[in-house]
Amino acid sequence: MASPADEAARLRRSAVADIAGGRARRAVQSLTQAINLVSVRCDLPPDEAQQRQRVHHACLLTLAVARLTLDGVAAAHKELEAAHLLTGDDPELAARWHAQHGLILGRSGDLVAAAAELEEATRSLDVFTPQEQCSILINRGMVAFERARPTEAVSLFTTAAEVATEAGLDRQRFMALHNAGYAAYLTGDLPGALARLAAADAIDADVVRAPACSTAAASCMRPGCSTKRSRCSPVRPSHVVVDATTCCAARSCWRRLEFCSSWAIPPLQAVRLGQLIDASCVPERRAGWPVRQQPR
């Protein structure tokens, strides 16, 4: 028979899958049951008490994400505060708390604070599994991207891809390379963008590839690219100003590519349409980072 801690850990894994599948309410039920199993009592042996504390802490961090989906930021922070009380002086629990806090801050739109929390988690990256390390680095890259820092995002996504490659994590490697390609596209490095997107496309991973196809098509429609062969000139622009307007134009490019693909609009007409969109583009204020390839 499984111990309370083991059963709670199983329920948490099930809840993680439910959150990823859009079943946050079911996840809350599983996590509540798990937390009831591992609430530490004073009469437990020290080792068992510590094990339950760690599982309890993990359940609260996962519950914060579910609460964010269902009830908003305030409800998520309530669970984070409860987890913080269990952290104590344990460096691993502290690192995990900073990582989850950064994730929730990023999704709720507080990007400066999110960047600080995720950077703090990265200082203790070795306490995380390779898959978790990839998620933290990708989340940091998403925050950098949304803060109009694509060069920093490229570096973070590239590091995540290296970790994923070494660990044999194809899905995480695909996400990291795809996002690195999109960020490189914003820096003006079109050959680098297409190379990364092609490398991602070559990975046999269980992922949704529609966003990657749209990103590659958007890159190929930039000036200097052949619309027939999807090849890009190796000439890099002398300077590229990356700011909120540039990111807005990139999001417009994403949307028009999806539209043009749906209606079979020829590439040259798509370029003209894009020029009209970009000419009237103004910076967007969005809550949280855009949905590219995100870790779960």
N, C-alpha and C positions, 0 to 999 in steps of 0.2 A: 504494500500500500504506500502511495506517495506521501511524503511529509507535507505539512501545511505550506512550507516555503516552496517546495517543488510544484505543488498544485497551484499555488498563487502565481508562480512564474509561468506555468502553462496557460493560465487564464490571461495573463498579461500578453503573452505571444498571440493568443487568439484575438485580444483586443486590438493589438497593433494591426493585424490583418483586417479587422473590421473597420478601423479608421481609414486604412488605405482603400478599402472598398466602399467607402461612403456610408458606413453603418455606425456612426458615432454613438447613437443612442444604445445600441447593443454593446458597444465597447464600454460605455459607462457602467452598464450592469455587470459585465464581467470584472471590471476593475474594482468596483465596489465590493463584489464578492471576494476578490483576491485580497483586498486590504483588510477585510474582516478576518481573513485567515491568518494574517501575519502581524496583526497588532501585537506588539511585544509586551509580554508580561514579565514582572520582576522575578518570578520563580524559575525562569528558563536558564539553562546552562549558558555561559558567555558565548560560545561558538554558535549555538542555535539562535540566540538573541541577535547576534550580529548578522547572521544570514537572513533572518526575518526582516531586520532593519533595512538591509540592502534591497531586498525585494520590495518592501513597503515603499522605499524611496523611489525605485524604478516605476512602480505602479502609479505613484502620485505624479511623476513627470509625464507619464503617458496620459494620465487622466487630464492633465492640464491642456494637452492638445485636443482631446475630445471636448472638453468644456469650451475651449476657444471656438470650435466649430458650432457647438449648440447654443452657447449662452454669451459668447463675447469675451473681450479681454479681461474684464474685471473678474469673471468666474475663473478664467485660466490662472490669473495671478493669485487667486486664493489657494489653488492647489499648489502652485509654486512656493508660496509662503509656507505651507505645511511641509513640503519637501525640504525646504531650507532649514527648518527646525530639526530635521533628522540628519542633516549633513554633518554637523559637529565639526571635528577637525580632520575628517577623512578626506585626503586629497582627491581620491577617485570620485567620491560622491560630489565633492565640490566642482570638479571638472565637468561631470555629467549635468549638474545643475546649471552651470554657466552655458553649456551647449544648448540645453532645452530652453533656457530663458532667452538666449539669443535667437533661437528659431521662432519662438512666439513673438518676440519683439519685432522681428523682421516681417512676419506674416501680418502683424497688426499695423505696420507702417512706421515704427520708430527705428529708422535705419541706422542712425548714429549710435544709439544705445545697443542695437543688435550687433553692429560691427565690433564694439568694445567687448561684449559678452562672448562672442564667438572667438575673438582673438585670445581672450583669457582662457577659453577651453582649449585652444590650440597649443597653449604653453604646456599642457599635460597630455598631448596627443597620444603618448604611448600607453595610457591607461585604457584606451578604446580599442575595440577590435578593428581590423582593416576596413570592414564595411562601414563601421561607425565613423572612422577617420575620413573616409570618402564623403560621407554625408555632411560632416562638419565643414570640410574644405569646399564642397559644392555650395553649401548654404552661405559660407563666407563669400564665395564668388558671386552668388546671386545678389547679395547685399551690395557688393562693390559695383556690380553691373547697374543696379537700380540707383546707386549714388553717382552715376555717370563717371565711373572709374573703370573703363573697360580694360586698360592695360593691367591693372591690379587683378581684375577678374580673370584675364587670360592666365596669369601666373598661378592663381589659386586653382583654377580648373585643370591646368597642366599638372600641378602637383597631385591633385586628386586622381588624375589619369595614371600617373606613375604608381601611386599606391595601389590602385585597382589592378594594374597590369601585373605587378609583383605578386599580388594575392590571388590572381586568377578570377577576378570579379568582372565578368564581361558586361553585366548590366550597368554597373557603376562606371566602368571605363567608357561605355557608350555615352552615358549622360555627360561625363566630364569632357570628353572630346567634342561632343556636339556643342556644348555650351562654350567651350574654348573657341570653337570655330565662329560662333555667333559673336562673341566678344571681340575676336580678332577682326571680324568684319567691320565693327564699329571703330576700330583704331585706324582703318584704312589699309590693313594688311590683307588684301584680297587673296593673294596666292596662299598665305598662311591659313586664312579662313577656309578656303576650299580644300586644302590638304587635310586639315583637321576633320572637316565634315566628311571627306572621302574615307578617312581612316575610321571614323565612327560608323559609317555605312557598311564597312567591310566586316564589322563585328557581328557574329551570330548571337545576338542577345534577344531575350524576350522583352521587347519594348514596343511602344507605339511610335512608328516612324514618320507619321504625317508632319509633325513639327520640324523634324530634321530635313525632310524634303522641301518644305516651304522655305527654310532658312537657306538651303543650298541654292534654290531658285532665286531667292532675293539677292544673294551675293552675285549670282551670274548676271543679274540685270543691271548691276552697277556699270558706269562708263568704263570702257577698257576691257569688257568681257564679251566673248563671242556668244550670242544667243543661240547659235546652232550647235556649237561644240561644248558649251559650258566651260570654256577655257578662259583663264584670266591673264591679262598682261602682267608681267613681273614688275612693272613700274609702280612704285608706291607713291601716293600723293606727297608733295613736298611738306605739307602740314595738314593736319586734320584737327579741327577744334571739336572736342567732345564735351557736350554739355547737355542740359535737359532737352533742348530743342533737337539735338542730334538723336538722342534716345527716342524722342517722340517720332522723328522721321523713320527711325528703324521699326518702331511698332506699327507705323502706318504702312511701311513696306511689307511687314508680316501680314497685315490684314488684306492689303490689296492682292498679295500673292494668293492667299486663300480664295479671294473673290474671283480673280482671273482664272485660277485653276478650275473653279466650279463652272464657270461660264465659257471656258475654252477661248479666252481672249488672247490673240496673238501677242508674242513677247514685246514687239515694238510698240503696240498700242498700250500694253501694260506699263511700259516705261513712260509714255506720255501721260497716262493716268497718274502714275506715281509722281511725276513732276508737278502736276496740278495739286496733288494732295500735299506734297512737301512745301509748296509755295505758300499754302495757307495754314501750315502746321504751327501750333503754339504749344509750349510745354504743358504736359499733363501732370496733374497732382493725383497720385494713385496711392491707395492704402496697400502697402506690402509690395513684394516683388512680383513681376509678371510670371505667368506660367510658361516656363520653357520645359527643360527636362529636369525635374526636381526629384531629390531623393525622398523616400517615404520613411 
